[in-house]
């Protein structure tokens, strides 16, 4: 074999080996993330809704909806939450689809629902009764 052919074969072998190592690393990362998926939780106090991101990844488009029975539904969207972040949202910040603010004196809440996704596009849902 000529020097040129040996050099080309050596370069191809190095590229193939590097690609194999990179794909093995990606599989290990995906497996670890999938196994360690935590939760994004929602709860409430007398004055507020508490959201906590325990998913291990930043959360995106966290939507909290309060079912107000005959008064309708009220919601708030939190665009992003860092890993481990905890947010307290006062009831007065929730709005209906037409923009009406939540009046806690006029509403008999039934439950609170949370939907969100993380940066790996995993979906999260939680519902807690009032």
Secondary structure, 3 states (H helix, E strand, C coil): CCHHHHHHHHHHHHHHHHHHHHHHHHHHHHHHHHHCCCCEEEEECCCEEEEEECCCCCEEEEEEEEECHHHCEEEEEEEEECCCCEEEEEHHHCECCCCCECCCCCCCCCEEEEEEEECCCCEEEEEEEC
